[in-house]
Amino acid sequence: MVMFDAGEILFRRGLLDREQLEKLRTQSSGTGLVGAAIGQGMVEEEPALRALGEELGMDFVDLRNVEVDLELIKIFPQKLIYRHSLFPLSRFNGSLTLATSDPLDVYALDEASAATGLTIVPVVAEKNEIARLTKKHLGVGSETVEGLIAAREDDDEIQLLEDLEVDGSELSEMAQEASVVRLVNEILVEAIDSRASDVHVESQATGIVIRYRIDGILHVQPVPPEINRFQAAIISRLKIMARLNIAEKRLPQDGRIKLKVHGREIDIRLSVIPMIHGESLVMRILDKGAMKFDLQGLGMDPHTYNLFSQLIRLPHGILLVTGPTGSGKTTTLYSSLLEIRSPENKIITTEDPVEYQLDGINQIQVHSKIGLTFAHSLRSILRHDPDIVLVGEIRDQETAENAIQASLTGHLVFSTLHTNDAAGAFTRIVDMGIEPFLVSSTVEGIMAQRLVRRLCAECKQQYTPAREDLPRDFPWEDLGGRPLYRSVGCRTCRNVGYLGRMGIYELLVTDEEIRTLAHDRVSTWDIKQAALKSGMRTLRVDAWSKAIEGSTSAEEVLRVTKGDRLA
């Protein structure tokens, strides 16, 4: 048998110099040397695999552009897929084309030939592309379901930051089995790698369903049907990780998991609710390493940003950010605080929960069960000599009264409300029992916001819209004959057509006319009309401008916003 030296091949091809080669040889050999070279950034994976493939007479294939014969997956032994990172592509006249990321592992190819009875035609492909195909067609966690707990390089890619407490029960022991631990870890890592904000683990009549919320939209995650046998163990494992009572299956529970994944700290908020077919879980993923609090980078147009930038620097008053859950209110508030943070002012927040820890800002975690509510903590904050205060949410009359009192005594107060638009905030606070003259004299500005998905820059497609395809409020005069863009889908965006999100904003600045209207308890409609006359742009108008500039699509605007009612 001809022996090949992977290091010498890369050296001859000019991909490694002699010094790099000698350094790598002290660490590993064979294909392990190639993996080490790739891992240390000495060589890119594709040119390295191409060089090895050419030396061995194997073609290199880009699996992104290859059609897979799905029938082969049913007959090819799955253990070979996971153990040797192989993937069957096509079959012709007794030959099986097999993708491998390790062209020197002839024993794996021999094992595949013996198991299938076919002549193996190996082709070389990137390891992460083989893994992508495996997850796509066999589902997340299928390796663990098969019980293949083979050693892998990324065994330590997920690390718990808190010790677990187990009670020694049978259910607890089952949840601690290596295969269950691996399965749960893979579900979490895949969610984090997919930029998911939430993971839904749902117990249904047909078994367990896993869905990831990515850019605000839920996507069903393919999983093997055998995962249903692990349903109780998966739920118990997650409850143990969140330090919850695994024996309690009749009442809702809330917990928290602290992880380190790929070297980044991840905070997960777990909610467990009993359903008719068993417990269902929702995990909110807070990826501290991936968050960037940059007010200018949130998507505000220059005019809105300049106005809002002035408001957050006022000496006193109340600034409100409104919108439904998951509309980016917290990100806007945190970004605002970081923009005005300085050694000369003291900022204190009271939140439920504290989602991200910010340097230079004093943060309080609300604990309603022991009486530390927003209102109670806010009263204490005012005795702590703050300059700027953030109240996570104004939920009741007491909190609203304390926030107004704080603004009247010379503090700048940030908070959030759940209203559909900016003008509705005045009515909402008055409905809580606050006198209109107090609301009108303290509220300086209200920012309503939503999040729309950004079109993937790699695959978005321009087109010329027809008038009948868009609603009456579309600003054709602003389009000026330019094209719009629509989603297509590619590998970069996982065939969704969108990648990431941006904010759309409606900023109402309280001028004297609006103060008078709010004082007189006029309707939200009248306040909105006055704000529009003063130059306020509605959410819908801001969203259309994002579509015209090519950042999002018309379909996304229609999905997220409601048409403005004409006067």
Stockholm file with secondary structure:
# STOCKHOLM 1.0

chainA/1-567         MVMFDAGEILFRRGLLDREQLEKLRTQSSGTGLVGAAIGQGMVEEEPALRALGEELGMDFVDLRNVEVDLELIKIFPQKLIYRHSLFPLSRFNGSLTLATSDPLDVYALDEASAATGLTIVPVVAEKNEIARLTKKHLGVGSETVEGLIAAREDDDEIQLLEDLEVDGSELSEMAQEASVVRLVNEILVEAIDSRASDVHVESQATGIVIRYRIDGILHVQPVPPEINRFQAAIISRLKIMARLNIAEKRLPQDGRIKLKVHGREIDIRLSVIPMIHGESLVMRILDKGAMKFDLQGLGMDPHTYNLFSQLIRLPHGILLVTGPTGSGKTTTLYSSLLEIRSPENKIITTEDPVEYQLDGINQIQVHSKIGLTFAHSLRSILRHDPDIVLVGEIRDQETAENAIQASLTGHLVFSTLHTNDAAGAFTRIVDMGIEPFLVSSTVEGIMAQRLVRRLCAECKQQYTPAREDLPRDFPWEDLGGRPLYRSVGCRTCRNVGYLGRMGIYELLVTDEEIRTLAHDRVSTWDIKQAALKSGMRTLRVDAWSKAIEGSTSAEEVLRVTKGDRLA
#=GR chainA/1-567 SS CCCCCHHHHHHHTTSSCHHHHHHHHTTCCHHHHHHHHHHTTSSCHHHHHHHHHHHHTCCBCCGGGCCCCHHHHHHSCHHHHHHHTEEEEEEETTEEEEEESCTTCHHHHHHHHHHHCSEEEEEECCHHHHHHHHHHHHCTTHHHHTTCCCCCTTTTSEEESSCCCCCCCHHHHHHTSHHHHHHHHHHHHHHHHTTEEEEEEEEETTEEEEEEEETTEEEECCCCGGGGGGHHHHHHHHHHHTTCCTTCCSSCEEEEEEEEETTEEEEEEEEEEEETTEEEEEEEEEETTTCCCCGGGSCCCHHHHHHHHHHTTCSSEEEEEECSTTSSHHHHHHHHHHHHCCTTSCEEEEESSCCSCCTTCEEEECBGGGTBCHHHHHHHHGGGCCSEEEESCCCSHHHHHHHHHHHHTTCEEEEEECCSSSTHHHHHHHHTTCCHHHHHHHEEEEEEEEEEEEECTTTCEEECCCGGGSCTTSCHHHHTTCCEEECCCCTTTTTSSEEEEEEEEEEEECCHHHHHHHHTTCCHHHHHHHHHHTTCCCHHHHHHHHHHTTSSCHHHHHHHCCCCCCC
#=GC SS_cons         CCCCCHHHHHHHTTSSCHHHHHHHHTTCCHHHHHHHHHHTTSSCHHHHHHHHHHHHTCCBCCGGGCCCCHHHHHHSCHHHHHHHTEEEEEEETTEEEEEESCTTCHHHHHHHHHHHCSEEEEEECCHHHHHHHHHHHHCTTHHHHTTCCCCCTTTTSEEESSCCCCCCCHHHHHHTSHHHHHHHHHHHHHHHHTTEEEEEEEEETTEEEEEEEETTEEEECCCCGGGGGGHHHHHHHHHHHTTCCTTCCSSCEEEEEEEEETTEEEEEEEEEEEETTEEEEEEEEEETTTCCCCGGGSCCCHHHHHHHHHHTTCSSEEEEEECSTTSSHHHHHHHHHHHHCCTTSCEEEEESSCCSCCTTCEEEECBGGGTBCHHHHHHHHGGGCCSEEEESCCCSHHHHHHHHHHHHTTCEEEEEECCSSSTHHHHHHHHTTCCHHHHHHHEEEEEEEEEEEEECTTTCEEECCCGGGSCTTSCHHHHTTCCEEECCCCTTTTTSSEEEEEEEEEEEECCHHHHHHHHTTCCHHHHHHHHHHTTCCCHHHHHHHHHHTTSSCHHHHHHHCCCCCCC
//
